[in-house]
Amino acid sequence: MKAWRIILAATGIALGAFGVFRLVTEMPTYSLLILGVWLAAALVIQDAILAPSVVGVGWLLRRYVPDRGRRYVQVALIMSALITVIAVPMIFLRGSQPAVKALLLRNYGSNLMLIIAIIGVISLILYAVRVVRDRSASVNAS
């Protein structure tokens, strides 16, 4: 198993080095600077905004949501966040392209709200099913 790890690590390092080489040799300096700014901004957003927000939401859920329902709220929040990450660029770019590129002509804001509402309703239904099952199991056990 150790040999496989060494092979995989060496392959990963070689592919990473090849990617950096291609970036440096084939991209203009201005594009590399923009890429650097984008990567730095992504790091700041992740470490200064997203990570503390996730910890805060987790703390609030632990404090205010009962154990039985917490997993349903957490799954709904995770799915909603993933869908939002995909939709936000489309929302901001809407109308920025000609009509031939119909992908950016859709109303992603409304669609995002609809999908999040559907996730919420499904989570509530699954939680209700869990409550009914738990009650029927406790009645049958008595």
Secondary structure by P-SEA (a helix, b strand, c coil): caaaaaaaaaaaaaaaaaaaaaaaccccaaaaaaaaaaaaaaaaaaacccaaaaaaaaaaaaccccccaaaaaaaaaaaaaaaaaacaaaaaacccccccccccccaaaaaaaaaaaaaaaaaaaaaaaaaaaaaaaaaaac
